[in-house]
Structures are given as C-alpha cells and as structure tokens.
Amino acid sequence: MRIESYIQVQQLYKANKPNKTNETKAANFSDKLQISMLGKDIQTAKQALAGTSDIREERIAALRTEIQNGTYEVSAESFADKLLEKYSQTLA
C-alpha cells in the first residue's frame, strides 16, 4: 500500500466536504392573509346580524294582544299543511 495515494484520496474527500459556517441568514419573508370578497361579505353580514334582535318585538306584541283579547285564530288547514311539511322533512 502506498501512502501517497491514501493522502491524495483523503485530500479529495476534504475538498468535497462543505465548509461549516456558524452564520445564520435572516429570512426575508412574512406571512400574509388575504380574505376573498365572499369572505368579506360574510363578515359584514355577520356583523349586521349581531346587532339585530332574533325576536320581532312588533309581531310578538300583536300576537299577545290578539291572544289576550281572544281574537287569535289558527287556521286548521294552514296548521295541517305545516305539520305535514315538517313531518316529511324529518323522513327525508
């Protein structure tokens, strides 16, 4: 075995190794958030709904008055139609 050839091979391996550096490079990127127009419209609608009441006070007052006066009447046909509609939705 020749020592010179071993030294040459060792030099080749050292030449191909990358030099280690302790320097870290700062990344030049930042996160971005883009909201689509549909998303903006949904946010606007949610904000508008948050400010409104779920109960229609004027309708409730009118119904309460009719019940207290004894003039509130329920249409049997309308009630049956709505009952059947809800029943058919539960079966589907």
PDB file of N, CA, C and O in Angstrom:
ATOM      1  N   MET A   1       0.844  -1.177   0.000  1.00  0.00           N
ATOM      2  CA  MET A   1       0.000   0.000   0.000  1.00  0.00           C
ATOM      3  C   MET A   1       0.886   1.234   0.000  1.00  0.00           C
ATOM      4  O   MET A   1       1.874   1.351   0.724  1.00  0.00           O
ATOM      5  N   ARG A   2       0.464   2.136  -0.856  1.00  0.00           N
ATOM      6  CA  ARG A   2       1.259   3.359  -0.961  1.00  0.00           C
ATOM      7  C   ARG A   2       0.618   4.459  -0.137  1.00  0.00           C
ATOM      8  O   ARG A   2      -0.592   4.672  -0.220  1.00  0.00           O
ATOM      9  N   ILE A   3       1.379   5.129   0.624  1.00  0.00           N
ATOM     10  CA  ILE A   3       0.885   6.185   1.498  1.00  0.00           C
ATOM     11  C   ILE A   3       0.491   7.413   0.703  1.00  0.00           C
ATOM     12  O   ILE A   3      -0.451   8.110   1.081  1.00  0.00           O
ATOM     13  N   GLU A   4       1.184   7.697  -0.382  1.00  0.00           N
ATOM     14  CA  GLU A   4       0.863   8.880  -1.174  1.00  0.00           C
ATOM     15  C   GLU A   4      -0.548   8.803  -1.738  1.00  0.00           C
ATOM     16  O   GLU A   4      -1.250   9.814  -1.760  1.00  0.00           O
ATOM     17  N   SER A   5      -0.976   7.652  -2.187  1.00  0.00           N
ATOM     18  CA  SER A   5      -2.317   7.529  -2.757  1.00  0.00           C
ATOM     19  C   SER A   5      -3.385   7.718  -1.674  1.00  0.00           C
ATOM     20  O   SER A   5      -4.454   8.272  -1.930  1.00  0.00           O
ATOM     21  N   TYR A   6      -3.074   7.248  -0.462  1.00  0.00           N
ATOM     22  CA  TYR A   6      -4.018   7.446   0.646  1.00  0.00           C
ATOM     23  C   TYR A   6      -4.161   8.930   0.963  1.00  0.00           C
ATOM     24  O   TYR A   6      -5.271   9.399   1.217  1.00  0.00           O
ATOM     25  N   ILE A   7      -3.092   9.655   0.955  1.00  0.00           N
ATOM     26  CA  ILE A   7      -3.114  11.097   1.228  1.00  0.00           C
ATOM     27  C   ILE A   7      -3.883  11.821   0.138  1.00  0.00           C
ATOM     28  O   ILE A   7      -4.635  12.750   0.430  1.00  0.00           O
ATOM     29  N   GLN A   8      -3.710  11.417  -1.103  1.00  0.00           N
ATOM     30  CA  GLN A   8      -4.434  12.052  -2.207  1.00  0.00           C
ATOM     31  C   GLN A   8      -5.934  11.809  -2.087  1.00  0.00           C
ATOM     32  O   GLN A   8      -6.734  12.716  -2.319  1.00  0.00           O
ATOM     33  N   VAL A   9      -6.312  10.594  -1.727  1.00  0.00           N
ATOM     34  CA  VAL A   9      -7.731  10.280  -1.564  1.00  0.00           C
ATOM     35  C   VAL A   9      -8.308  11.090  -0.412  1.00  0.00           C
ATOM     36  O   VAL A   9      -9.420  11.610  -0.501  1.00  0.00           O
ATOM     37  N   GLN A  10      -7.547  11.192   0.665  1.00  0.00           N
ATOM     38  CA  GLN A  10      -8.019  11.949   1.820  1.00  0.00           C
ATOM     39  C   GLN A  10      -8.176  13.422   1.459  1.00  0.00           C
ATOM     40  O   GLN A  10      -9.115  14.066   1.928  1.00  0.00           O
ATOM     41  N   GLN A  11      -7.309  13.955   0.661  1.00  0.00           N
ATOM     42  CA  GLN A  11      -7.402  15.342   0.236  1.00  0.00           C
ATOM     43  C   GLN A  11      -8.641  15.552  -0.649  1.00  0.00           C
ATOM     44  O   GLN A  11      -9.291  16.594  -0.569  1.00  0.00           O
ATOM     45  N   LEU A  12      -8.958  14.584  -1.472  1.00  0.00           N
ATOM     46  CA  LEU A  12     -10.147  14.683  -2.309  1.00  0.00           C
ATOM     47  C   LEU A  12     -11.417  14.728  -1.451  1.00  0.00           C
ATOM     48  O   LEU A  12     -12.324  15.516  -1.718  1.00  0.00           O
ATOM     49  N   TYR A  13     -11.473  13.893  -0.439  1.00  0.00           N
ATOM     50  CA  TYR A  13     -12.638  13.878   0.443  1.00  0.00           C
ATOM     51  C   TYR A  13     -12.783  15.196   1.207  1.00  0.00           C
ATOM     52  O   TYR A  13     -13.895  15.682   1.410  1.00  0.00           O
ATOM     53  N   LYS A  14     -11.674  15.757   1.622  1.00  0.00           N
ATOM     54  CA  LYS A  14     -11.731  17.041   2.321  1.00  0.00           C
ATOM     55  C   LYS A  14     -12.157  18.156   1.380  1.00  0.00           C
ATOM     56  O   LYS A  14     -12.828  19.098   1.802  1.00  0.00           O
ATOM     57  N   ALA A  15     -11.781  18.064   0.124  1.00  0.00           N
ATOM     58  CA  ALA A  15     -12.128  19.105  -0.846  1.00  0.00           C
ATOM     59  C   ALA A  15     -13.621  19.085  -1.156  1.00  0.00           C
ATOM     60  O   ALA A  15     -14.199  20.132  -1.448  1.00  0.00           O
ATOM     61  N   ASN A  16     -14.254  17.918  -1.099  1.00  0.00           N
ATOM     62  CA  ASN A  16     -15.667  17.811  -1.428  1.00  0.00           C
ATOM     63  C   ASN A  16     -16.596  18.113  -0.249  1.00  0.00           C
ATOM     64  O   ASN A  16     -17.799  18.294  -0.438  1.00  0.00           O
ATOM     65  N   LYS A  17     -16.048  18.169   0.950  1.00  0.00           N
ATOM     66  CA  LYS A  17     -16.877  18.459   2.110  1.00  0.00           C
ATOM     67  C   LYS A  17     -17.244  19.934   2.124  1.00  0.00           C
ATOM     68  O   LYS A  17     -16.396  20.789   1.870  1.00  0.00           O
ATOM     69  N   PRO A  18     -18.482  20.233   2.415  1.00  0.00           N
ATOM     70  CA  PRO A  18     -18.846  21.652   2.503  1.00  0.00           C
ATOM     71  C   PRO A  18     -18.293  22.257   3.786  1.00  0.00           C
ATOM     72  O   PRO A  18     -18.233  21.601   4.826  1.00  0.00           O
ATOM     73  N   ASN A  19     -17.902  23.485   3.693  1.00  0.00           N
ATOM     74  CA  ASN A  19     -17.373  24.171   4.869  1.00  0.00           C
ATOM     75  C   ASN A  19     -18.539  24.517   5.795  1.00  0.00           C
ATOM     76  O   ASN A  19     -19.558  25.054   5.361  1.00  0.00           O
ATOM     77  N   LYS A  20     -18.370  24.204   7.056  1.00  0.00           N
ATOM     78  CA  LYS A  20     -19.415  24.515   8.026  1.00  0.00           C
ATOM     79  C   LYS A  20     -19.241  25.952   8.487  1.00  0.00           C
ATOM     80  O   LYS A  20     -18.150  26.385   8.857  1.00  0.00           O
ATOM     81  N   THR A  21     -20.341  26.668   8.453  1.00  0.00           N
ATOM     82  CA  THR A  21     -20.309  28.035   8.953  1.00  0.00           C
ATOM     83  C   THR A  21     -21.349  28.168  10.045  1.00  0.00           C
ATOM     84  O   THR A  21     -22.400  27.528  10.008  1.00  0.00           O
ATOM     85  N   ASN A  22     -21.049  28.980  10.985  1.00  0.00           N
ATOM     86  CA  ASN A  22     -21.961  29.192  12.095  1.00  0.00           C
ATOM     87  C   ASN A  22     -22.887  30.380  11.846  1.00  0.00           C
ATOM     88  O   ASN A  22     -23.708  30.722  12.698  1.00  0.00           O
ATOM     89  N   GLU A  23     -22.757  30.986  10.717  1.00  0.00           N
ATOM     90  CA  GLU A  23     -23.587  32.136  10.402  1.00  0.00           C
ATOM     91  C   GLU A  23     -24.975  31.666   9.976  1.00  0.00           C
ATOM     92  O   GLU A  23     -25.120  30.720   9.201  1.00  0.00           O
ATOM     93  N   THR A  24     -25.962  32.331  10.488  1.00  0.00           N
ATOM     94  CA  THR A  24     -27.330  32.049  10.058  1.00  0.00           C
ATOM     95  C   THR A  24     -27.838  33.264   9.303  1.00  0.00           C
ATOM     96  O   THR A  24     -27.634  34.408   9.708  1.00  0.00           O
ATOM     97  N   LYS A  25     -28.482  32.988   8.230  1.00  0.00           N
ATOM     98  CA  LYS A  25     -29.005  34.074   7.407  1.00  0.00           C
ATOM     99  C   LYS A  25     -30.434  34.369   7.826  1.00  0.00           C
ATOM    100  O   LYS A  25     -31.233  33.459   8.047  1.00  0.00           O
ATOM    101  N   ALA A  26     -30.736  35.619   7.928  1.00  0.00           N
ATOM    102  CA  ALA A  26     -32.087  36.039   8.316  1.00  0.00           C
ATOM    103  C   ALA A  26     -33.029  35.832   7.140  1.00  0.00           C
ATOM    104  O   ALA A  26     -32.701  36.145   5.996  1.00  0.00           O
ATOM    105  N   ALA A  27     -34.189  35.306   7.444  1.00  0.00           N
ATOM    106  CA  ALA A  27     -35.173  35.067   6.397  1.00  0.00           C
ATOM    107  C   ALA A  27     -35.901  36.374   6.088  1.00  0.00           C
ATOM    108  O   ALA A  27     -36.275  37.123   6.991  1.00  0.00           O
ATOM    109  N   ASN A  28     -36.089  36.625   4.827  1.00  0.00           N
ATOM    110  CA  ASN A  28     -36.760  37.849   4.401  1.00  0.00           C
ATOM    111  C   ASN A  28     -38.153  37.528   3.866  1.00  0.00           C
ATOM    112  O   ASN A  28     -38.456  37.792   2.702  1.00  0.00           O
ATOM    113  N   PHE A  29     -38.986  36.964   4.715  1.00  0.00           N
ATOM    114  CA  PHE A  29     -40.353  36.685   4.299  1.00  0.00           C
ATOM    115  C   PHE A  29     -41.288  36.997   5.449  1.00  0.00           C
ATOM    116  O   PHE A  29     -40.885  37.061   6.610  1.00  0.00           O
ATOM    117  N   SER A  30     -42.533  37.186   5.097  1.00  0.00           N
ATOM    118  CA  SER A  30     -43.540  37.454   6.124  1.00  0.00           C
ATOM    119  C   SER A  30     -44.836  36.770   5.718  1.00  0.00           C
ATOM    120  O   SER A  30     -45.074  36.506   4.540  1.00  0.00           O
ATOM    121  N   ASP A  31     -45.651  36.495   6.692  1.00  0.00           N
ATOM    122  CA  ASP A  31     -46.939  35.869   6.429  1.00  0.00           C
ATOM    123  C   ASP A  31     -47.926  36.913   5.945  1.00  0.00           C
ATOM    124  O   ASP A  31     -47.893  38.067   6.373  1.00  0.00           O
ATOM    125  N   LYS A  32     -48.793  36.496   5.057  1.00  0.00           N
ATOM    126  CA  LYS A  32     -49.813  37.395   4.532  1.00  0.00           C
ATOM    127  C   LYS A  32     -51.156  36.692   4.596  1.00  0.00           C
ATOM    128  O   LYS A  32     -51.249  35.479   4.406  1.00  0.00           O
ATOM    129  N   LEU A  33     -52.170  37.452   4.859  1.00  0.00           N
ATOM    130  CA  LEU A  33     -53.533  36.934   4.912  1.00  0.00           C
ATOM    131  C   LEU A  33     -54.363  37.706   3.911  1.00  0.00           C
ATOM    132  O   LEU A  33     -54.417  38.935   3.945  1.00  0.00           O
ATOM    133  N   GLN A  34     -55.008  36.974   3.021  1.00  0.00           N
ATOM    134  CA  GLN A  34     -55.885  37.604   2.047  1.00  0.00           C
ATOM    135  C   GLN A  34     -57.273  37.005   2.199  1.00  0.00           C
ATOM    136  O   GLN A  34     -57.448  35.788   2.136  1.00  0.00           O
ATOM    137  N   ILE A  35     -58.248  37.862   2.397  1.00  0.00           N
ATOM    138  CA  ILE A  35     -59.631  37.423   2.538  1.00  0.00           C
ATOM    139  C   ILE A  35     -60.352  37.744   1.238  1.00  0.00           C
ATOM    140  O   ILE A  35     -60.271  38.862   0.729  1.00  0.00           O
ATOM    141  N   SER A  36     -61.055  36.759   0.711  1.00  0.00           N
ATOM    142  CA  SER A  36     -61.756  36.949  -0.555  1.00  0.00           C
ATOM    143  C   SER A  36     -62.939  37.898  -0.364  1.00  0.00           C
ATOM    144  O   SER A  36     -63.329  38.205   0.762  1.00  0.00           O
ATOM    145  N   MET A  37     -63.486  38.343  -1.454  1.00  0.00           N
ATOM    146  CA  MET A  37     -64.650  39.238  -1.386  1.00  0.00           C
ATOM    147  C   MET A  37     -65.826  38.526  -0.734  1.00  0.00           C
ATOM    148  O   MET A  37     -66.576  39.142   0.023  1.00  0.00           O
ATOM    149  N   LEU A  38     -65.999  37.246  -1.014  1.00  0.00           N
ATOM    150  CA  LEU A  38     -67.080  36.487  -0.388  1.00  0.00           C
ATOM    151  C   LEU A  38     -66.878  36.435   1.120  1.00  0.00           C
ATOM    152  O   LEU A  38     -67.834  36.590   1.880  1.00  0.00           O
ATOM    153  N   GLY A  39     -65.652  36.219   1.555  1.00  0.00           N
ATOM    154  CA  GLY A  39     -65.354  36.207   2.981  1.00  0.00           C
ATOM    155  C   GLY A  39     -65.640  37.546   3.632  1.00  0.00           C
ATOM    156  O   GLY A  39     -66.164  37.599   4.745  1.00  0.00           O
ATOM    157  N   LYS A  40     -65.298  38.630   2.945  1.00  0.00           N
ATOM    158  CA  LYS A  40     -65.576  39.971   3.473  1.00  0.00           C
ATOM    159  C   LYS A  40     -67.082  40.210   3.558  1.00  0.00           C
ATOM    160  O   LYS A  40     -67.565  40.803   4.523  1.00  0.00           O
ATOM    161  N   ASP A  41     -67.820  39.748   2.551  1.00  0.00           N
ATOM    162  CA  ASP A  41     -69.275  39.901   2.566  1.00  0.00           C
ATOM    163  C   ASP A  41     -69.894  39.115   3.721  1.00  0.00           C
ATOM    164  O   ASP A  41     -70.827  39.584   4.373  1.00  0.00           O
ATOM    165  N   ILE A  42     -69.372  37.928   3.965  1.00  0.00           N
ATOM    166  CA  ILE A  42     -69.887  37.109   5.076  1.00  0.00           C
ATOM    167  C   ILE A  42     -69.596  37.792   6.407  1.00  0.00           C
ATOM    168  O   ILE A  42     -70.449  37.799   7.295  1.00  0.00           O
ATOM    169  N   GLN A  43     -68.408  38.366   6.556  1.00  0.00           N
ATOM    170  CA  GLN A  43     -68.074  39.077   7.785  1.00  0.00           C
ATOM    171  C   GLN A  43     -69.003  40.261   7.996  1.00  0.00           C
ATOM    172  O   GLN A  43     -69.454  40.506   9.115  1.00  0.00           O
ATOM    173  N   THR A  44     -69.291  40.998   6.929  1.00  0.00           N
ATOM    174  CA  THR A  44     -70.187  42.146   7.024  1.00  0.00           C
ATOM    175  C   THR A  44     -71.586  41.706   7.421  1.00  0.00           C
ATOM    176  O   THR A  44     -72.236  42.348   8.246  1.00  0.00           O
ATOM    177  N   ALA A  45     -72.050  40.603   6.831  1.00  0.00           N
ATOM    178  CA  ALA A  45     -73.380  40.097   7.166  1.00  0.00           C
ATOM    179  C   ALA A  45     -73.444  39.634   8.614  1.00  0.00           C
ATOM    180  O   ALA A  45     -74.439  39.878   9.295  1.00  0.00           O
ATOM    181  N   LYS A  46     -72.408  38.975   9.088  1.00  0.00           N
ATOM    182  CA  LYS A  46     -72.375  38.523  10.489  1.00  0.00           C
ATOM    183  C   LYS A  46     -72.403  39.706  11.446  1.00  0.00           C
ATOM    184  O   LYS A  46     -73.085  39.663  12.470  1.00  0.00           O
ATOM    185  N   GLN A  47     -71.670  40.754  11.118  1.00  0.00           N
ATOM    186  CA  GLN A  47     -71.658  41.939  11.973  1.00  0.00           C
ATOM    187  C   GLN A  47     -73.019  42.607  11.992  1.00  0.00           C
ATOM    188  O   GLN A  47     -73.458  43.093  13.034  1.00  0.00           O
ATOM    189  N   ALA A  48     -73.698  42.637  10.843  1.00  0.00           N
ATOM    190  CA  ALA A  48     -75.021  43.252  10.781  1.00  0.00           C
ATOM    191  C   ALA A  48     -76.033  42.436  11.584  1.00  0.00           C
ATOM    192  O   ALA A  48     -76.885  43.000  12.271  1.00  0.00           O
ATOM    193  N   LEU A  49     -75.938  41.110  11.497  1.00  0.00           N
ATOM    194  CA  LEU A  49     -76.861  40.254  12.240  1.00  0.00           C
ATOM    195  C   LEU A  49     -76.598  40.276  13.736  1.00  0.00           C
ATOM    196  O   LEU A  49     -77.518  40.106  14.536  1.00  0.00           O
ATOM    197  N   ALA A  50     -75.350  40.485  14.113  1.00  0.00           N
ATOM    198  CA  ALA A  50     -75.015  40.509  15.540  1.00  0.00           C
ATOM    199  C   ALA A  50     -75.682  41.690  16.240  1.00  0.00           C
ATOM    200  O   ALA A  50     -75.972  41.627  17.435  1.00  0.00           O
ATOM    201  N   GLY A  51     -75.920  42.759  15.498  1.00  0.00           N
ATOM    202  CA  GLY A  51     -76.526  43.948  16.087  1.00  0.00           C
ATOM    203  C   GLY A  51     -78.039  43.915  16.128  1.00  0.00           C
ATOM    204  O   GLY A  51     -78.651  44.797  16.731  1.00  0.00           O
ATOM    205  N   THR A  52     -78.663  42.928  15.506  1.00  0.00           N
ATOM    206  CA  THR A  52     -80.121  42.868  15.479  1.00  0.00           C
ATOM    207  C   THR A  52     -80.640  41.813  16.443  1.00  0.00           C
ATOM    208  O   THR A  52     -79.920  40.893  16.831  1.00  0.00           O
ATOM    209  N   SER A  53     -81.883  41.963  16.813  1.00  0.00           N
ATOM    210  CA  SER A  53     -82.513  41.020  17.724  1.00  0.00           C
ATOM    211  C   SER A  53     -83.101  39.856  16.937  1.00  0.00           C
ATOM    212  O   SER A  53     -83.539  40.022  15.799  1.00  0.00           O
ATOM    213  N   ASP A  54     -83.107  38.670  17.556  1.00  0.00           N
ATOM    214  CA  ASP A  54     -83.694  37.498  16.918  1.00  0.00           C
ATOM    215  C   ASP A  54     -85.215  37.501  17.034  1.00  0.00           C
ATOM    216  O   ASP A  54     -85.895  36.760  16.324  1.00  0.00           O
ATOM    217  N   ILE A  55     -85.741  38.318  17.911  1.00  0.00           N
ATOM    218  CA  ILE A  55     -87.184  38.339  18.165  1.00  0.00           C
ATOM    219  C   ILE A  55     -87.782  39.592  17.529  1.00  0.00           C
ATOM    220  O   ILE A  55     -87.292  40.703  17.725  1.00  0.00           O
ATOM    221  N   ARG A  56     -88.845  39.386  16.768  1.00  0.00           N
ATOM    222  CA  ARG A  56     -89.555  40.520  16.171  1.00  0.00           C
ATOM    223  C   ARG A  56     -90.578  41.023  17.191  1.00  0.00           C
ATOM    224  O   ARG A  56     -91.687  40.498  17.291  1.00  0.00           O
ATOM    225  N   GLU A  57     -90.189  42.036  17.932  1.00  0.00           N
ATOM    226  CA  GLU A  57     -90.997  42.537  19.045  1.00  0.00           C
ATOM    227  C   GLU A  57     -92.379  43.008  18.604  1.00  0.00           C
ATOM    228  O   GLU A  57     -93.359  42.775  19.311  1.00  0.00           O
ATOM    229  N   GLU A  58     -92.477  43.662  17.459  1.00  0.00           N
ATOM    230  CA  GLU A  58     -93.782  44.173  16.999  1.00  0.00           C
ATOM    231  C   GLU A  58     -94.741  43.030  16.682  1.00  0.00           C
ATOM    232  O   GLU A  58     -95.941  43.135  16.938  1.00  0.00           O
ATOM    233  N   ARG A  59     -94.218  41.944  16.127  1.00  0.00           N
ATOM    234  CA  ARG A  59     -95.058  40.781  15.813  1.00  0.00           C
ATOM    235  C   ARG A  59     -95.521  40.092  17.104  1.00  0.00           C
ATOM    236  O   ARG A  59     -96.677  39.687  17.222  1.00  0.00           O
ATOM    237  N   ILE A  60     -94.622  39.970  18.048  1.00  0.00           N
ATOM    238  CA  ILE A  60     -94.963  39.352  19.331  1.00  0.00           C
ATOM    239  C   ILE A  60     -96.018  40.174  20.062  1.00  0.00           C
ATOM    240  O   ILE A  60     -96.952  39.619  20.640  1.00  0.00           O
ATOM    241  N   ALA A  61     -95.869  41.494  20.036  1.00  0.00           N
ATOM    242  CA  ALA A  61     -96.845  42.361  20.711  1.00  0.00           C
ATOM    243  C   ALA A  61     -98.227  42.210  20.081  1.00  0.00           C
ATOM    244  O   ALA A  61     -99.230  42.165  20.794  1.00  0.00           O
ATOM    245  N   ALA A  62     -98.287  42.132  18.752  1.00  0.00           N
ATOM    246  CA  ALA A  62     -99.574  41.985  18.067  1.00  0.00           C
ATOM    247  C   ALA A  62    -100.216  40.644  18.412  1.00  0.00           C
ATOM    248  O   ALA A  62    -101.416  40.585  18.681  1.00  0.00           O
ATOM    249  N   LEU A  63     -99.433  39.571  18.407  1.00  0.00           N
ATOM    250  CA  LEU A  63     -99.973  38.254  18.751  1.00  0.00           C
ATOM    251  C   LEU A  63    -100.421  38.196  20.219  1.00  0.00           C
ATOM    252  O   LEU A  63    -101.458  37.611  20.533  1.00  0.00           O
ATOM    253  N   ARG A  64     -99.650  38.793  21.094  1.00  0.00           N
ATOM    254  CA  ARG A  64    -100.008  38.808  22.517  1.00  0.00           C
ATOM    255  C   ARG A  64    -101.343  39.532  22.732  1.00  0.00           C
ATOM    256  O   ARG A  64    -102.179  39.092  23.522  1.00  0.00           O
ATOM    257  N   THR A  65    -101.527  40.632  22.025  1.00  0.00           N
ATOM    258  CA  THR A  65    -102.779  41.393  22.132  1.00  0.00           C
ATOM    259  C   THR A  65    -103.958  40.562  21.631  1.00  0.00           C
ATOM    260  O   THR A  65    -105.016  40.538  22.260  1.00  0.00           O
ATOM    261  N   GLU A  66    -103.776  39.880  20.497  1.00  0.00           N
ATOM    262  CA  GLU A  66    -104.855  39.050  19.951  1.00  0.00           C
ATOM    263  C   GLU A  66    -105.206  37.911  20.907  1.00  0.00           C
ATOM    264  O   GLU A  66    -106.383  37.600  21.088  1.00  0.00           O
ATOM    265  N   ILE A  67    -104.209  37.292  21.515  1.00  0.00           N
ATOM    266  CA  ILE A  67    -104.463  36.190  22.453  1.00  0.00           C
ATOM    267  C   ILE A  67    -105.204  36.701  23.684  1.00  0.00           C
ATOM    268  O   ILE A  67    -106.148  36.064  24.153  1.00  0.00           O
ATOM    269  N   GLN A  68    -104.777  37.854  24.210  1.00  0.00           N
ATOM    270  CA  GLN A  68    -105.422  38.411  25.394  1.00  0.00           C
ATOM    271  C   GLN A  68    -106.865  38.826  25.108  1.00  0.00           C
ATOM    272  O   GLN A  68    -107.727  38.707  25.979  1.00  0.00           O
ATOM    273  N   ASN A  69    -107.130  39.309  23.905  1.00  0.00           N
ATOM    274  CA  ASN A  69    -108.491  39.731  23.534  1.00  0.00           C
ATOM    275  C   ASN A  69    -109.368  38.551  23.118  1.00  0.00           C
ATOM    276  O   ASN A  69    -110.586  38.683  23.002  1.00  0.00           O
ATOM    277  N   GLY A  70    -108.735  37.392  22.894  1.00  0.00           N
ATOM    278  CA  GLY A  70    -109.497  36.223  22.462  1.00  0.00           C
ATOM    279  C   GLY A  70    -109.810  36.234  20.975  1.00  0.00           C
ATOM    280  O   GLY A  70    -110.699  35.508  20.530  1.00  0.00           O
ATOM    281  N   THR A  71    -109.108  37.032  20.207  1.00  0.00           N
ATOM    282  CA  THR A  71    -109.372  37.128  18.762  1.00  0.00           C
ATOM    283  C   THR A  71    -108.347  36.353  17.933  1.00  0.00           C
ATOM    284  O   THR A  71    -108.432  36.349  16.705  1.00  0.00           O
ATOM    285  N   TYR A  72    -107.403  35.713  18.566  1.00  0.00           N
ATOM    286  CA  TYR A  72    -106.384  34.964  17.828  1.00  0.00           C
ATOM    287  C   TYR A  72    -106.973  33.645  17.361  1.00  0.00           C
ATOM    288  O   TYR A  72    -107.489  32.864  18.161  1.00  0.00           O
ATOM    289  N   GLU A  73    -106.890  33.401  16.048  1.00  0.00           N
ATOM    290  CA  GLU A  73    -107.416  32.174  15.470  1.00  0.00           C
ATOM    291  C   GLU A  73    -106.336  31.511  14.618  1.00  0.00           C
ATOM    292  O   GLU A  73    -105.592  32.172  13.894  1.00  0.00           O
ATOM    293  N   VAL A  74    -106.276  30.197  14.727  1.00  0.00           N
ATOM    294  CA  VAL A  74    -105.321  29.423  13.940  1.00  0.00           C
ATOM    295  C   VAL A  74    -106.099  28.691  12.860  1.00  0.00           C
ATOM    296  O   VAL A  74    -107.090  28.021  13.150  1.00  0.00           O
ATOM    297  N   SER A  75    -105.652  28.817  11.611  1.00  0.00           N
ATOM    298  CA  SER A  75    -106.279  28.111  10.504  1.00  0.00           C
ATOM    299  C   SER A  75    -105.892  26.641  10.600  1.00  0.00           C
ATOM    300  O   SER A  75    -104.709  26.299  10.589  1.00  0.00           O
ATOM    301  N   ALA A  76    -106.906  25.769  10.697  1.00  0.00           N
ATOM    302  CA  ALA A  76    -106.653  24.329  10.798  1.00  0.00           C
ATOM    303  C   ALA A  76    -105.951  23.818   9.545  1.00  0.00           C
ATOM    304  O   ALA A  76    -105.077  22.955   9.630  1.00  0.00           O
ATOM    305  N   GLU A  77    -106.325  24.338   8.401  1.00  0.00           N
ATOM    306  CA  GLU A  77    -105.714  23.917   7.133  1.00  0.00           C
ATOM    307  C   GLU A  77    -104.241  24.317   7.084  1.00  0.00           C
ATOM    308  O   GLU A  77    -103.389  23.522   6.688  1.00  0.00           O
ATOM    309  N   SER A  78    -103.950  25.538   7.483  1.00  0.00           N
ATOM    310  CA  SER A  78    -102.568  26.011   7.487  1.00  0.00           C
ATOM    311  C   SER A  78    -101.734  25.204   8.481  1.00  0.00           C
ATOM    312  O   SER A  78    -100.598  24.834   8.188  1.00  0.00           O
ATOM    313  N   PHE A  79    -102.302  24.935   9.655  1.00  0.00           N
ATOM    314  CA  PHE A  79    -101.598  24.147  10.668  1.00  0.00           C
ATOM    315  C   PHE A  79    -101.299  22.741  10.154  1.00  0.00           C
ATOM    316  O   PHE A  79    -100.195  22.230  10.344  1.00  0.00           O
ATOM    317  N   ALA A  80    -102.284  22.115   9.500  1.00  0.00           N
ATOM    318  CA  ALA A  80    -102.102  20.758   8.980  1.00  0.00           C
ATOM    319  C   ALA A  80    -101.036  20.744   7.875  1.00  0.00           C
ATOM    320  O   ALA A  80    -100.214  19.829   7.820  1.00  0.00           O
ATOM    321  N   ASP A  81    -101.049  21.739   7.009  1.00  0.00           N
ATOM    322  CA  ASP A  81    -100.048  21.814   5.939  1.00  0.00           C
ATOM    323  C   ASP A  81     -98.635  21.920   6.514  1.00  0.00           C
ATOM    324  O   ASP A  81     -97.721  21.229   6.066  1.00  0.00           O
ATOM    325  N   LYS A  82     -98.470  22.778   7.495  1.00  0.00           N
ATOM    326  CA  LYS A  82     -97.147  22.955   8.097  1.00  0.00           C
ATOM    327  C   LYS A  82     -96.714  21.709   8.865  1.00  0.00           C
ATOM    328  O   LYS A  82     -95.536  21.352   8.859  1.00  0.00           O
ATOM    329  N   LEU A  83     -97.661  21.051   9.521  1.00  0.00           N
ATOM    330  CA  LEU A  83     -97.361  19.833  10.253  1.00  0.00           C
ATOM    331  C   LEU A  83     -96.884  18.728   9.310  1.00  0.00           C
ATOM    332  O   LEU A  83     -95.907  18.036   9.598  1.00  0.00           O
ATOM    333  N   LEU A  84     -97.579  18.569   8.186  1.00  0.00           N
ATOM    334  CA  LEU A  84     -97.184  17.561   7.190  1.00  0.00           C
ATOM    335  C   LEU A  84     -95.834  17.900   6.551  1.00  0.00           C
ATOM    336  O   LEU A  84     -95.032  17.010   6.267  1.00  0.00           O
ATOM    337  N   GLU A  85     -95.599  19.175   6.332  1.00  0.00           N
ATOM    338  CA  GLU A  85     -94.330  19.602   5.746  1.00  0.00           C
ATOM    339  C   GLU A  85     -93.165  19.257   6.681  1.00  0.00           C
ATOM    340  O   GLU A  85     -92.148  18.726   6.234  1.00  0.00           O
ATOM    341  N   LYS A  86     -93.308  19.553   7.958  1.00  0.00           N
ATOM    342  CA  LYS A  86     -92.259  19.222   8.930  1.00  0.00           C
ATOM    343  C   LYS A  86     -92.070  17.711   9.047  1.00  0.00           C
ATOM    344  O   LYS A  86     -90.944  17.227   9.163  1.00  0.00           O
ATOM    345  N   TYR A  87     -93.164  16.980   9.015  1.00  0.00           N
ATOM    346  CA  TYR A  87     -93.098  15.523   9.107  1.00  0.00           C
ATOM    347  C   TYR A  87     -92.354  14.932   7.916  1.00  0.00           C
ATOM    348  O   TYR A  87     -91.526  14.035   8.078  1.00  0.00           O
ATOM    349  N   SER A  88     -92.650  15.434   6.723  1.00  0.00           N
ATOM    350  CA  SER A  88     -91.972  14.927   5.523  1.00  0.00           C
ATOM    351  C   SER A  88     -90.485  15.292   5.529  1.00  0.00           C
ATOM    352  O   SER A  88     -89.673  14.546   4.981  1.00  0.00           O
ATOM    353  N   GLN A  89     -90.105  16.439   6.143  1.00  0.00           N
ATOM    354  CA  GLN A  89     -88.694  16.816   6.236  1.00  0.00           C
ATOM    355  C   GLN A  89     -87.945  15.885   7.175  1.00  0.00           C
ATOM    356  O   GLN A  89     -86.771  15.593   6.948  1.00  0.00           O
ATOM    357  N   THR A  90     -88.604  15.416   8.223  1.00  0.00           N
ATOM    358  CA  THR A  90     -87.931  14.514   9.155  1.00  0.00           C
ATOM    359  C   THR A  90     -87.725  13.124   8.556  1.00  0.00           C
ATOM    360  O   THR A  90     -86.798  12.411   8.940  1.00  0.00           O
ATOM    361  N   LEU A  91     -88.590  12.740   7.613  1.00  0.00           N
ATOM    362  CA  LEU A  91     -88.445  11.434   6.974  1.00  0.00           C
ATOM    363  C   LEU A  91     -87.344  11.434   5.924  1.00  0.00           C
ATOM    364  O   LEU A  91     -86.736  10.399   5.655  1.00  0.00           O
ATOM    365  N   ALA A  92     -87.091  12.588   5.335  1.00  0.00           N
ATOM    366  CA  ALA A  92     -86.100  12.668   4.252  1.00  0.00           C
ATOM    367  C   ALA A  92     -84.693  12.605   4.732  1.00  0.00           C
ATOM    368  O   ALA A  92     -83.763  12.662   3.927  1.00  0.00           O
TER     369      ALA A  92
END
